[in-house]
Amino acid sequence: MRQLLPHTDLSFSKLGGRVRRFLWSVVHDDYFSVGLNLNLQHEISFSRPSSEKQNPELLGTAELHPPRLFALIIGINQYKSLNIRWLRGAVADANIIQDYLQNYLAVPSSQICNLRDSAATRAAIVQQIRALASDHRIQHGDPVLIYYAGHGSTIPTPVGWEAGGPNIQVLVPYDYDNREGGGVPAIEDRFLGRLLGNLASEKGDNITVIFDCCHSGSGTRTDEIDSSCLVRGIDIPGQLPKDLDQDVFVSAANQRATEVAGSFTHSGLRSHVFLAACGATETAQERDGRGFFTEALVEVLVNHGTKKLTYKSLLHQLKPLPGQNPQCEGVFQNRILFDSKAPSQDRVLFKICRLGDSEQYVMDAGAAHGITDDARFAVYRDRESALNVTPLGIATALRTDPYKTELRIAPGDSESQFSLPKEGFALQTRTGKGTCLHVHIERNKKFALVINALEEEVKKAFSPQRILFTAKEEADLDLTFEESGVVINLQDSAVTKYGLTRTHFVVEPTVEALYTAIHAAAHFYWHLRRKSNMPGLHKKISVEVTELVRSEEEFDDELNPVSQPVGQNLICENVVDLRIKEDAIYGFKITNNSNVPLYVSLFYFDNSDFSIMSYYQPPTGGGKIDQPLLPRSALAIGYGAGGGVPTRYFLRDGQDVDVGYLKLFLSREHVDLSHIPQQSPNSGDHRSAALAYPAEKNYLDWDTILIPVIQQRA
């Protein structure tokens, strides 16, 4: 039974707006009470009696239109096995997440499934994830949240599994038992990833997964030093059988690569966005009955709300956690929380710091981020100011390093216009040297007004990439007018030599439509063509593209065979030349032959419509980010533990050939490239001290690999 905690004379009327900021505690039967303490003298329970008329100011219109969010919330303190150390705060964290959804977001209790302690068996967890996929109330695109607080662990990779490393990560259900014969196994990442992939195929990719646990099970334990601090991770012996959970593994032969994806770590997630309490080698901790991560997470949600926070910005708002660097993974990190919408991809902000009392600044982005000398930036005091406040001033890139840039105030800006005490944020307003998109447009008398207006719009409009109108022989794109609309002719001989001479779409002859297409093309070519000034890192990397076939031994419940790589690497002389087959699917494998861990991002650039699709991106976060590609190891994409579904290539109606590019970005330090993907403009979605450089410099800091993919009819 849930009840209000005593709070003496502190009434709701005195609390005012603070009540709406989630100041309540939870009491569940034999569970102890918990509270969110935001520097008040008392902890407040917040529970609205059903008989009372609820305050519309508190709920807004939520009671009239309940949010279509569905959730599975799991919390495990007590485990069945006497060999597993009990926790104190996992259930409390699960309860506070439940109350946040119900009392702050007004999610009906009927849309929340709760599993606590003995109810959170392996079978129950699996059953409830499957139940979400079959729930007729959940429409395609409705937000789904899966939260887990409890123990995690790491176990050796079963023989025959493609995992990219010696270990896989697991969740520990209540009834975990490693006895041979009658034991209950842990929930491995590959299995959970496929469950989430199946859920996404049924209900869409608006899925959020939050784990407050860890998978680090070795070394000195925090809870052995401080009894008030427990670690949410354990060592578990044994190994999973190779054929475990074969009933859920699907070949995805008929699924597009943009629809679903696999496991919950380092998988280039497409089916869901994953928030982890810490890095792969760190420990998730709890103290005094509350998890560090969940407590900080709820505090940000309460203080900032969900309407403007993206998953990526959420982690940047978290307070520092001792020994923990929360991670965010997934292709859709830039989406608004619990929403499939994403803010503009153009407004990428970089942190800058002032050097003493000088007019020089250092920006936390460099050549690996696409910054070049002479690039210009608008400078703001904070992130919020960049939305609707005039910038403090303009800065210009004076010198770029792989991950840092030295800025100076642009001539004409006085010191009074540009006063930054410590740090601020920079928004790129123009690229630097050698970064122009050259466009030729046919002079057509009928559309003379449109052409003139377009040229003026390009000159004055905000666009990080430069666009210049030039003669046809110097142009990257040639725009001509036909009855169906404006045709975009491709001028790049590296593409046209294969027979692709124009985009697959035509553009409406209006200023808005033409500008949108040219702007998308500028973004496309800028990221396609940029490369390191000091290449060489790519020589330590091997890339494989292989066709995947259906196994004759492994099947799912629907008797569909599991996909496995077969045959030779399809990259020959740095080109993938495909003869399109209707049922052919493909996977990728990236191998690191160096002794240095690396960050990797893999994209597909489609010349036919200027879209850029993300095949893989590393995690993001406010602190240290795990490297997904470890030394002397491999990362599989589209099969195995690497996650994701296979990729299918196709030719559009009327096409006999298509040309795209696989582009792999490599770096020693984390580089956020989540702003690179874009949809086709035809889809409707648019997206004073000098710098002290280190004496010993790593010259091979970042690099790229570009592989053409030629698709022709068989």
PLY file of the C-alpha trace (Angstrom):
ply
format ascii 1.0
element vertex 714
property float x
property float y
property float z
element edge 712
property int vertex1
property int vertex2
end_header
0.00 0.00 0.00
1.36 3.43 -0.94
0.91 6.21 1.60
1.97 9.77 2.25
4.91 10.35 4.55
4.45 12.80 7.44
5.68 16.25 6.51
4.58 18.35 9.50
3.38 21.79 8.48
4.82 21.79 4.96
1.65 22.05 2.87
1.17 21.87 -0.90
0.21 25.53 -0.92
3.57 26.44 0.59
5.43 24.20 -1.79
3.81 25.83 -4.82
5.80 25.12 -7.94
8.24 22.88 -6.11
5.58 20.22 -5.81
5.58 20.04 -9.55
9.27 19.26 -9.41
8.85 15.79 -8.10
9.41 16.13 -4.36
7.91 12.94 -3.10
8.84 9.64 -1.58
7.59 6.17 -2.19
6.49 3.52 0.25
5.71 0.03 -1.14
4.48 -2.51 1.43
7.66 -4.01 2.93
9.97 -1.78 0.87
11.52 1.12 2.73
10.66 4.71 1.82
12.78 6.71 -0.55
12.83 10.38 -1.41
14.31 12.88 -3.82
16.01 15.49 -1.69
16.43 18.79 -3.47
17.82 20.85 -0.57
14.56 21.09 1.37
14.38 20.39 5.08
11.81 17.64 4.56
11.34 14.82 2.10
7.85 14.88 0.66
5.76 11.97 -0.51
3.69 12.86 -3.52
0.59 10.78 -4.12
-2.71 12.06 -5.44
-5.76 10.46 -3.84
-8.06 9.20 -6.56
-11.06 10.85 -4.90
-9.59 14.33 -5.07
-9.98 16.63 -8.02
-6.54 16.86 -9.55
-4.90 20.20 -10.14
-4.91 21.02 -13.88
-1.92 23.33 -13.35
0.01 20.34 -12.12
-0.94 18.01 -14.93
-1.65 20.38 -17.80
-3.75 18.52 -20.34
-2.28 15.12 -19.49
-5.44 13.89 -17.75
-7.54 14.72 -20.81
-5.00 13.17 -23.16
-2.91 10.58 -21.29
0.54 10.16 -22.84
0.92 7.13 -25.04
4.04 5.93 -23.23
4.28 2.28 -22.19
6.89 1.03 -19.75
8.46 -2.08 -18.25
10.22 -1.25 -14.97
12.44 -3.86 -13.31
14.16 -3.58 -9.93
15.95 -6.41 -8.11
17.41 -6.12 -4.60
16.99 -9.67 -3.38
18.19 -12.64 -5.41
17.15 -16.26 -5.04
20.72 -17.56 -4.99
22.55 -17.23 -1.67
25.75 -16.67 -3.67
24.56 -13.33 -5.06
25.05 -10.24 -2.93
21.79 -8.40 -2.28
21.36 -4.73 -3.14
19.51 -2.03 -1.21
18.54 0.60 -3.78
17.51 -1.12 -7.02
13.85 -1.50 -6.01
13.76 2.04 -4.68
15.15 3.34 -7.99
12.58 1.35 -9.95
9.84 2.77 -7.72
11.01 6.34 -8.23
11.03 5.83 -12.03
7.49 4.48 -11.80
6.35 7.46 -9.74
8.04 9.88 -12.12
6.07 8.42 -15.01
2.76 8.36 -13.14
2.92 11.56 -11.10
5.03 13.80 -13.30
4.26 12.60 -16.84
0.77 11.33 -15.91
1.28 7.94 -17.51
-1.64 5.69 -16.50
-0.70 2.77 -14.23
-2.32 0.43 -16.76
0.48 1.29 -19.20
3.26 0.37 -16.76
4.38 -3.19 -15.99
6.37 -3.55 -12.75
8.67 -6.44 -11.87
10.33 -6.35 -8.45
12.57 -8.90 -6.76
11.05 -12.43 -6.99
8.70 -11.31 -9.78
11.69 -10.41 -11.99
12.55 -13.91 -13.12
14.24 -14.55 -16.44
11.04 -15.92 -17.90
8.99 -12.96 -16.67
11.39 -10.38 -18.06
11.44 -12.08 -21.46
7.68 -12.56 -21.42
7.00 -8.90 -20.63
9.28 -7.61 -23.41
7.48 -9.92 -25.81
4.16 -8.71 -24.41
5.06 -5.15 -25.39
5.52 -6.30 -28.98
2.08 -7.92 -29.04
0.17 -5.29 -27.01
-2.63 -4.07 -29.29
-2.82 -0.78 -27.36
0.68 0.24 -28.45
0.60 1.86 -31.86
3.56 2.04 -34.20
5.78 4.91 -33.01
4.44 5.09 -29.46
7.23 5.60 -26.89
8.28 2.49 -24.97
10.56 2.61 -21.90
12.40 -0.38 -20.44
14.19 0.31 -17.15
16.38 -2.14 -15.22
18.11 -1.70 -11.85
19.97 -4.71 -10.45
23.10 -6.72 -11.06
24.91 -7.07 -14.36
27.93 -9.18 -15.23
30.32 -10.30 -17.95
30.88 -13.88 -19.09
33.08 -15.55 -21.70
31.72 -15.50 -25.23
30.24 -18.89 -26.16
32.16 -20.80 -28.82
30.91 -19.94 -32.30
29.42 -16.57 -31.39
30.60 -13.48 -33.31
31.15 -11.05 -30.43
34.18 -8.98 -31.41
35.87 -9.83 -28.11
36.36 -12.54 -25.48
33.36 -11.53 -23.32
29.70 -10.65 -23.57
27.56 -8.68 -21.15
24.56 -10.06 -19.29
21.76 -9.04 -16.93
21.24 -11.13 -13.79
17.56 -12.03 -13.23
16.16 -12.88 -9.78
16.32 -16.65 -10.35
19.76 -16.85 -11.95
21.37 -20.21 -11.20
24.45 -21.53 -12.97
24.02 -25.17 -11.98
24.43 -27.55 -14.89
21.27 -29.23 -16.05
18.62 -27.37 -14.06
20.07 -23.88 -13.85
18.61 -20.56 -15.05
21.03 -18.60 -17.26
21.63 -14.88 -17.27
20.11 -12.71 -20.02
22.85 -12.17 -22.56
23.18 -9.01 -24.65
22.65 -10.75 -27.98
19.36 -12.27 -26.81
18.08 -9.03 -25.34
19.11 -7.16 -28.48
17.04 -9.48 -30.65
14.04 -9.11 -28.32
14.33 -5.35 -28.70
14.74 -5.72 -32.45
11.55 -7.74 -32.66
9.78 -5.16 -30.51
10.95 -2.39 -32.83
9.76 -4.25 -35.91
6.27 -4.41 -34.41
6.01 -1.04 -32.64
8.66 1.21 -34.18
12.04 2.46 -33.00
10.83 4.96 -30.37
12.23 2.74 -27.62
14.30 3.89 -24.62
16.34 1.38 -22.60
17.90 2.48 -19.28
20.17 0.17 -17.25
21.42 1.12 -13.80
23.85 -1.76 -13.45
27.41 -2.57 -14.50
29.30 -5.40 -16.12
32.68 -4.96 -14.43
33.25 -7.97 -12.21
36.91 -7.84 -11.20
39.36 -5.79 -9.18
38.90 -4.12 -5.79
35.23 -3.81 -4.97
33.92 -0.51 -3.62
31.52 -2.27 -1.28
34.38 -4.16 0.36
35.91 -0.83 1.36
32.75 1.14 2.17
29.82 -0.95 3.41
27.35 1.87 2.68
28.27 1.79 -1.02
27.27 -1.23 -3.08
28.25 -2.13 -6.65
25.57 -3.32 -9.07
27.70 -5.96 -10.72
28.91 -9.43 -9.79
31.26 -12.15 -11.01
29.39 -15.18 -12.26
31.18 -18.38 -13.29
30.46 -20.65 -16.19
29.64 -20.15 -19.82
26.42 -19.93 -21.81
25.58 -22.76 -24.22
26.03 -21.88 -27.88
22.38 -22.66 -28.73
20.83 -20.61 -25.90
17.73 -18.61 -26.90
17.74 -19.68 -30.52
13.99 -19.20 -30.59
14.27 -15.42 -30.90
17.04 -15.07 -33.44
15.66 -13.82 -36.73
17.41 -13.52 -40.04
15.91 -10.12 -40.79
16.09 -11.10 -44.43
13.02 -9.07 -45.23
13.83 -6.09 -42.99
15.41 -2.85 -44.09
18.62 -1.79 -42.37
16.86 1.28 -41.06
14.20 -0.60 -39.13
15.66 -2.47 -36.16
18.97 -3.29 -34.53
20.51 -5.56 -31.99
22.25 -5.71 -28.68
22.41 -3.13 -25.96
26.12 -2.31 -26.09
28.41 -1.14 -28.89
25.95 -2.10 -31.58
25.22 0.99 -33.61
21.70 0.73 -32.23
18.77 1.35 -34.53
15.94 -0.25 -32.63
16.36 1.82 -29.47
18.36 4.42 -27.58
20.33 2.95 -24.69
21.36 4.84 -21.54
23.93 3.05 -19.37
24.93 3.97 -15.83
28.66 3.73 -16.56
31.33 2.64 -19.01
32.06 -0.99 -19.76
34.98 -1.22 -17.31
33.46 1.01 -14.62
31.15 0.17 -11.73
27.59 1.37 -11.19
27.19 2.19 -7.53
24.48 2.85 -4.98
24.68 4.48 -1.55
22.09 4.83 1.20
19.51 2.98 -0.81
19.75 4.96 -4.06
21.71 4.40 -7.26
24.04 7.26 -8.20
22.92 7.19 -11.83
19.16 6.95 -11.39
19.14 9.64 -8.70
21.04 12.05 -10.98
18.90 11.06 -13.97
15.59 11.80 -12.24
16.93 15.10 -10.92
17.65 16.25 -14.49
14.28 15.01 -15.76
12.47 16.91 -13.02
14.45 20.12 -13.39
14.52 20.25 -17.19
11.48 18.27 -18.30
11.36 16.08 -21.40
10.04 18.43 -24.08
13.40 19.96 -25.04
15.97 17.45 -23.77
17.54 15.10 -26.25
19.08 11.84 -25.08
22.53 13.20 -25.75
21.94 16.52 -23.99
20.42 14.67 -21.03
23.74 13.05 -20.21
25.54 16.39 -20.48
23.18 17.76 -17.82
23.97 15.00 -15.31
26.03 15.99 -12.30
29.46 14.29 -12.10
29.22 10.80 -10.62
32.20 9.34 -8.71
33.81 6.62 -10.79
30.96 6.57 -13.32
30.69 8.01 -16.80
27.15 7.34 -18.08
26.93 6.40 -21.75
24.34 7.01 -24.45
24.21 4.69 -27.46
22.00 4.58 -30.49
21.54 6.10 -33.91
18.76 8.35 -32.61
20.63 10.08 -29.77
19.52 13.48 -31.08
15.85 12.71 -30.64
13.77 14.40 -27.98
13.21 12.15 -24.96
10.41 9.64 -25.51
9.74 11.21 -28.91
10.68 10.24 -32.44
11.20 13.90 -33.37
14.65 15.42 -33.53
15.78 19.06 -33.36
17.63 20.72 -36.22
20.86 18.94 -37.08
22.54 22.22 -38.02
22.98 23.69 -34.55
25.99 21.75 -33.27
27.55 23.55 -30.31
31.18 23.18 -29.19
32.49 24.21 -25.78
35.13 26.95 -25.74
37.40 28.29 -22.95
39.11 31.64 -22.73
42.90 31.76 -22.37
43.55 34.06 -19.42
42.73 37.70 -20.19
43.55 37.40 -23.86
41.23 37.50 -26.82
42.13 33.92 -27.69
39.96 30.90 -27.00
40.34 27.14 -27.22
37.47 25.09 -28.66
36.87 21.42 -27.86
36.66 20.43 -31.53
39.20 20.20 -34.29
40.03 18.71 -37.66
38.46 15.36 -36.79
35.16 17.19 -36.25
35.45 18.85 -39.66
36.86 22.20 -38.49
39.28 23.95 -40.86
41.32 27.16 -40.65
39.32 30.38 -41.14
36.02 28.76 -40.16
33.73 31.24 -38.38
31.72 30.74 -35.19
29.05 32.62 -33.29
29.88 32.55 -29.57
27.23 32.23 -26.84
27.38 32.28 -23.05
25.54 28.94 -22.70
23.62 26.34 -24.69
20.23 27.91 -24.04
21.34 31.29 -25.39
22.11 29.75 -28.77
18.40 29.16 -29.34
17.14 32.74 -29.31
19.79 35.19 -28.08
22.10 37.39 -30.15
25.65 35.96 -29.97
28.29 37.66 -27.85
30.51 37.96 -30.89
32.17 36.18 -33.80
35.35 34.09 -33.60
37.54 32.68 -36.36
39.56 29.45 -36.38
43.21 30.45 -36.23
44.79 27.00 -35.96
43.33 23.50 -35.80
44.61 20.40 -34.05
42.93 17.00 -34.45
40.65 17.63 -31.46
41.22 21.30 -30.52
40.98 24.63 -32.32
42.49 27.98 -31.38
40.02 30.81 -31.99
40.45 34.54 -32.15
37.93 37.36 -32.12
37.04 38.39 -35.64
38.23 41.87 -36.69
35.68 44.56 -35.89
34.39 42.96 -32.70
35.29 44.98 -29.62
36.10 43.50 -26.24
32.87 44.89 -24.78
30.90 42.90 -27.33
32.70 39.70 -26.48
33.17 39.14 -22.80
33.35 35.52 -21.73
34.39 34.94 -18.09
35.39 31.29 -18.29
33.67 29.18 -20.89
30.95 29.35 -23.48
29.73 27.65 -26.64
30.48 28.17 -30.32
28.15 27.56 -33.25
29.78 27.22 -36.66
28.32 29.70 -39.14
30.74 29.18 -42.03
33.27 26.57 -43.01
36.91 27.42 -43.64
39.31 26.89 -46.47
38.62 24.59 -49.39
35.09 23.63 -48.43
32.80 25.11 -51.09
30.07 23.33 -53.02
30.13 24.63 -56.57
26.75 24.76 -58.29
25.80 25.67 -61.85
22.20 26.54 -62.59
20.78 26.80 -66.09
19.65 30.30 -67.05
15.98 29.88 -67.83
13.95 33.00 -68.64
10.75 31.46 -67.33
12.31 30.99 -63.90
14.62 34.04 -63.87
12.98 35.46 -60.74
13.35 32.15 -58.93
17.02 31.85 -59.90
17.85 35.40 -58.77
15.99 34.94 -55.50
17.76 31.63 -54.92
21.18 33.18 -55.40
20.33 35.94 -52.91
18.99 33.42 -50.42
22.21 31.39 -50.59
24.26 34.53 -49.91
22.36 35.59 -46.79
21.04 32.33 -45.34
22.64 30.56 -42.38
24.60 27.58 -43.64
27.83 26.15 -42.23
28.88 24.98 -45.69
29.78 27.48 -48.38
27.84 27.40 -51.64
29.10 29.16 -54.77
27.43 29.47 -58.18
30.01 28.82 -60.91
30.42 27.82 -64.55
29.25 24.33 -65.49
32.75 22.98 -66.09
33.75 23.92 -62.52
30.56 22.75 -60.85
29.88 19.77 -58.59
26.19 19.93 -59.51
24.43 21.15 -62.65
20.78 22.17 -62.26
18.59 22.14 -65.38
14.88 22.84 -65.88
12.58 20.21 -67.37
8.81 19.77 -67.48
8.86 17.52 -64.41
10.88 20.01 -62.37
14.51 20.89 -61.75
16.94 18.05 -62.49
20.17 17.74 -60.49
22.94 16.44 -62.73
25.99 14.98 -61.00
29.37 16.22 -62.21
31.70 14.00 -60.20
33.52 11.70 -62.63
34.14 9.19 -59.84
30.37 8.61 -59.85
29.38 9.30 -63.45
31.93 6.82 -64.83
29.73 4.03 -63.49
26.65 5.40 -65.24
24.95 7.41 -62.48
24.56 10.91 -63.95
21.66 12.48 -62.01
19.80 12.22 -58.74
16.73 10.05 -58.66
14.47 12.91 -57.63
13.54 16.19 -59.29
13.04 19.42 -57.38
10.06 21.74 -57.44
11.10 25.03 -59.13
10.67 27.17 -56.00
13.27 29.02 -53.95
12.50 27.00 -50.82
12.70 23.59 -52.50
15.85 24.43 -54.45
17.62 25.87 -51.42
16.73 22.83 -49.35
18.18 20.50 -51.99
21.38 22.54 -52.42
21.83 22.85 -48.67
21.48 19.07 -48.29
23.99 18.54 -51.10
26.50 20.88 -49.43
26.22 18.92 -46.18
26.53 15.65 -48.13
29.68 16.57 -50.10
31.40 18.29 -47.18
31.33 15.18 -45.00
31.92 12.84 -47.94
35.10 14.60 -49.04
36.76 15.66 -45.82
39.78 13.66 -44.72
42.74 13.79 -42.40
45.74 15.96 -43.21
47.92 13.23 -41.69
46.48 9.94 -42.99
47.92 6.58 -42.07
45.71 5.30 -39.29
43.54 3.53 -41.86
46.45 1.26 -42.70
45.94 -0.45 -39.35
42.27 -1.13 -40.08
40.72 -3.77 -42.29
37.12 -3.58 -43.49
35.08 -6.51 -44.74
31.73 -6.52 -46.53
30.26 -9.99 -46.77
27.02 -11.48 -47.93
25.01 -13.16 -45.24
23.29 -16.50 -45.75
20.65 -18.37 -43.85
22.00 -21.01 -41.53
20.88 -24.62 -42.02
21.30 -25.34 -38.30
19.96 -22.34 -36.34
16.29 -21.32 -36.54
13.83 -19.12 -34.70
10.28 -19.89 -33.57
8.94 -19.06 -37.01
11.43 -21.51 -38.56
13.38 -18.64 -40.15
17.12 -19.38 -40.31
19.68 -17.15 -38.61
21.99 -15.04 -40.82
25.72 -15.83 -40.96
28.56 -14.39 -43.10
29.67 -16.47 -46.04
32.13 -16.14 -48.89
34.98 -13.74 -49.48
35.29 -10.07 -48.70
33.33 -8.20 -51.37
35.72 -5.24 -51.28
38.03 -5.61 -54.26
40.56 -2.87 -55.01
38.69 -0.66 -52.53
35.36 -0.99 -54.40
32.26 -3.04 -53.63
30.65 -4.05 -56.94
27.27 -5.67 -56.34
24.89 -7.38 -58.72
21.61 -6.72 -57.02
19.71 -9.79 -55.91
16.32 -9.34 -54.35
16.97 -11.50 -51.31
20.65 -10.69 -50.73
21.65 -9.18 -47.38
25.05 -7.96 -46.18
27.06 -7.37 -43.02
30.25 -5.53 -42.12
33.31 -6.32 -40.03
35.90 -3.77 -38.90
39.16 -5.14 -37.52
41.67 -3.14 -35.50
45.20 -4.39 -36.19
46.82 -1.85 -33.88
47.52 -1.84 -30.14
45.40 1.30 -29.62
41.65 1.34 -28.86
39.69 3.39 -31.39
36.39 5.11 -31.94
34.64 4.31 -35.21
31.59 5.62 -37.06
30.26 4.08 -40.27
27.94 5.89 -42.70
26.44 5.23 -46.13
26.32 8.19 -48.54
23.66 7.82 -51.25
24.43 9.86 -54.37
20.93 9.31 -55.75
19.18 11.39 -53.10
21.92 12.98 -50.90
20.80 10.99 -47.88
23.35 9.85 -45.30
22.52 6.76 -43.28
24.28 5.79 -40.07
25.30 2.14 -39.94
27.20 2.52 -36.67
28.01 5.26 -34.17
29.84 4.97 -30.83
28.24 5.99 -27.54
28.10 9.57 -26.32
28.08 11.04 -22.83
29.18 13.86 -20.60
32.39 12.17 -19.43
34.75 9.45 -20.61
33.31 7.37 -23.45
34.19 3.72 -24.05
36.08 2.87 -27.23
34.03 0.32 -29.20
36.96 -1.02 -31.26
39.54 -2.48 -28.89
43.14 -3.35 -29.81
43.55 -6.48 -31.92
39.79 -7.03 -32.03
36.89 -6.75 -34.44
33.47 -5.13 -34.54
30.72 -6.87 -36.51
27.78 -4.81 -37.76
24.61 -6.51 -38.92
25.24 -9.92 -37.38
26.72 -11.55 -34.29
27.01 -9.72 -30.98
27.82 -6.50 -32.80
24.09 -6.11 -33.26
21.93 -4.52 -35.88
20.14 -6.17 -38.75
21.77 -6.90 -42.09
21.86 -4.30 -44.82
19.99 -4.70 -48.07
20.91 -2.73 -51.19
18.36 -2.00 -53.87
17.76 -0.12 -57.10
14.90 2.32 -57.33
12.28 2.11 -60.07
13.82 3.26 -63.33
17.40 2.75 -62.15
19.83 0.27 -63.65
22.80 1.46 -61.61
23.35 3.27 -58.34
26.51 4.48 -56.64
26.98 5.16 -52.97
29.87 5.33 -50.54
30.65 3.59 -47.29
32.64 6.02 -45.17
34.37 4.95 -41.98
35.60 7.60 -39.54
38.43 6.57 -37.17
39.81 8.47 -34.19
41.82 7.95 -31.00
39.60 10.35 -29.08
35.82 10.47 -29.03
34.33 12.60 -31.82
30.60 13.19 -31.90
29.45 12.76 -35.51
25.76 12.33 -34.76
24.96 15.45 -36.81
26.15 13.83 -40.05
23.17 11.60 -40.95
20.43 13.27 -42.96
17.36 12.23 -44.89
16.91 13.02 -48.53
15.66 16.56 -49.22
12.99 14.82 -51.26
11.58 13.05 -48.18
10.23 16.15 -46.47
12.55 15.78 -43.45
15.28 18.37 -43.20
16.91 18.24 -41.59
46.80 35.86 -23.42
48.85 32.82 -23.84
49.48 30.86 -26.92
48.22 27.30 -27.12
50.60 24.91 -25.44
50.86 21.97 -27.80
52.28 18.74 -26.36
55.94 18.04 -27.08
55.15 14.50 -28.19
52.25 14.45 -30.57
50.30 11.47 -31.90
50.39 12.11 -35.60
47.99 9.32 -36.48
45.06 10.76 -34.53
42.18 10.38 -36.94
41.51 9.13 -40.43
38.80 8.01 -42.84
38.22 5.13 -45.23
36.02 5.65 -48.29
34.67 2.68 -50.24
32.46 3.07 -53.33
29.49 0.71 -53.55
28.38 0.07 -57.14
24.93 -1.51 -57.52
23.88 -2.90 -60.88
21.09 -5.10 -62.10
22.02 -8.76 -62.30
0 1
1 2
2 3
3 4
4 5
5 6
6 7
7 8
8 9
9 10
10 11
11 12
12 13
13 14
14 15
15 16
16 17
17 18
18 19
19 20
20 21
21 22
22 23
23 24
24 25
25 26
26 27
27 28
28 29
29 30
30 31
31 32
32 33
33 34
34 35
35 36
36 37
37 38
38 39
39 40
40 41
41 42
42 43
43 44
44 45
45 46
46 47
47 48
48 49
49 50
50 51
51 52
52 53
53 54
54 55
55 56
56 57
57 58
58 59
59 60
60 61
61 62
62 63
63 64
64 65
65 66
66 67
67 68
68 69
69 70
70 71
71 72
72 73
73 74
74 75
75 76
76 77
77 78
78 79
79 80
80 81
81 82
82 83
83 84
84 85
85 86
86 87
87 88
88 89
89 90
90 91
91 92
92 93
93 94
94 95
95 96
96 97
97 98
98 99
99 100
100 101
101 102
102 103
103 104
104 105
105 106
106 107
107 108
108 109
109 110
110 111
111 112
112 113
113 114
114 115
115 116
116 117
117 118
118 119
119 120
120 121
121 122
122 123
123 124
124 125
125 126
126 127
127 128
128 129
129 130
130 131
131 132
132 133
133 134
134 135
135 136
136 137
137 138
138 139
139 140
140 141
141 142
142 143
143 144
144 145
145 146
146 147
147 148
148 149
149 150
150 151
151 152
152 153
153 154
154 155
155 156
156 157
157 158
158 159
159 160
160 161
161 162
162 163
163 164
164 165
165 166
166 167
167 168
168 169
169 170
170 171
171 172
172 173
173 174
174 175
175 176
176 177
177 178
178 179
179 180
180 181
181 182
182 183
183 184
184 185
185 186
186 187
187 188
188 189
189 190
190 191
191 192
192 193
193 194
194 195
195 196
196 197
197 198
198 199
199 200
200 201
201 202
202 203
203 204
204 205
205 206
206 207
207 208
208 209
209 210
210 211
211 212
212 213
213 214
214 215
215 216
216 217
217 218
218 219
219 220
220 221
221 222
222 223
223 224
224 225
225 226
226 227
227 228
228 229
229 230
230 231
231 232
232 233
233 234
234 235
235 236
236 237
237 238
238 239
239 240
240 241
241 242
242 243
243 244
244 245
245 246
246 247
247 248
248 249
249 250
250 251
251 252
252 253
253 254
254 255
255 256
256 257
257 258
258 259
259 260
260 261
261 262
262 263
263 264
264 265
265 266
266 267
267 268
268 269
269 270
270 271
271 272
272 273
273 274
274 275
275 276
276 277
277 278
278 279
279 280
280 281
281 282
282 283
283 284
284 285
285 286
286 287
287 288
288 289
289 290
290 291
291 292
292 293
293 294
294 295
295 296
296 297
297 298
298 299
299 300
300 301
301 302
302 303
303 304
304 305
305 306
306 307
307 308
308 309
309 310
310 311
311 312
312 313
313 314
314 315
315 316
316 317
317 318
318 319
319 320
320 321
321 322
322 323
323 324
324 325
325 326
326 327
327 328
328 329
329 330
330 331
331 332
332 333
333 334
334 335
335 336
336 337
337 338
338 339
339 340
340 341
341 342
342 343
343 344
344 345
345 346
346 347
347 348
348 349
349 350
350 351
351 352
352 353
353 354
354 355
355 356
356 357
357 358
358 359
359 360
360 361
361 362
362 363
363 364
364 365
365 366
366 367
367 368
368 369
369 370
370 371
371 372
372 373
373 374
374 375
375 376
376 377
377 378
378 379
379 380
380 381
381 382
382 383
383 384
384 385
385 386
386 387
387 388
388 389
389 390
390 391
391 392
392 393
393 394
394 395
395 396
396 397
397 398
398 399
399 400
400 401
401 402
402 403
403 404
404 405
405 406
406 407
407 408
408 409
409 410
410 411
411 412
412 413
413 414
414 415
415 416
416 417
417 418
418 419
419 420
420 421
421 422
422 423
423 424
424 425
425 426
426 427
427 428
428 429
429 430
430 431
431 432
432 433
433 434
434 435
435 436
436 437
437 438
438 439
439 440
440 441
441 442
442 443
443 444
444 445
445 446
446 447
447 448
448 449
449 450
450 451
451 452
452 453
453 454
454 455
455 456
456 457
457 458
458 459
459 460
460 461
461 462
462 463
463 464
464 465
465 466
466 467
467 468
468 469
469 470
470 471
471 472
472 473
473 474
474 475
475 476
476 477
477 478
478 479
479 480
480 481
481 482
482 483
483 484
484 485
485 486
486 487
487 488
488 489
489 490
490 491
491 492
492 493
493 494
494 495
495 496
496 497
497 498
498 499
499 500
500 501
501 502
502 503
503 504
504 505
505 506
506 507
507 508
508 509
509 510
510 511
511 512
512 513
513 514
514 515
515 516
516 517
517 518
518 519
519 520
520 521
521 522
522 523
523 524
524 525
525 526
526 527
527 528
528 529
529 530
530 531
531 532
532 533
533 534
534 535
535 536
536 537
537 538
538 539
539 540
540 541
541 542
542 543
543 544
544 545
545 546
546 547
547 548
548 549
549 550
550 551
551 552
552 553
553 554
554 555
555 556
556 557
557 558
558 559
559 560
560 561
561 562
562 563
563 564
564 565
565 566
566 567
567 568
568 569
569 570
570 571
571 572
572 573
573 574
574 575
575 576
576 577
577 578
578 579
579 580
580 581
581 582
582 583
583 584
584 585
585 586
586 587
587 588
588 589
589 590
590 591
591 592
592 593
593 594
594 595
595 596
596 597
597 598
598 599
599 600
600 601
601 602
602 603
603 604
604 605
605 606
606 607
607 608
608 609
609 610
610 611
611 612
612 613
613 614
614 615
615 616
616 617
617 618
618 619
619 620
620 621
621 622
622 623
623 624
624 625
625 626
626 627
627 628
628 629
629 630
630 631
631 632
632 633
633 634
634 635
635 636
636 637
637 638
638 639
639 640
640 641
641 642
642 643
643 644
644 645
645 646
646 647
647 648
648 649
649 650
650 651
651 652
652 653
653 654
654 655
655 656
656 657
657 658
658 659
659 660
660 661
661 662
662 663
663 664
664 665
665 666
666 667
667 668
668 669
669 670
670 671
671 672
672 673
673 674
674 675
675 676
676 677
677 678
678 679
679 680
680 681
681 682
682 683
683 684
684 685
685 686
687 688
688 689
689 690
690 691
691 692
692 693
693 694
694 695
695 696
696 697
697 698
698 699
699 700
700 701
701 702
702 703
703 704
704 705
705 706
706 707
707 708
708 709
709 710
710 711
711 712
712 713
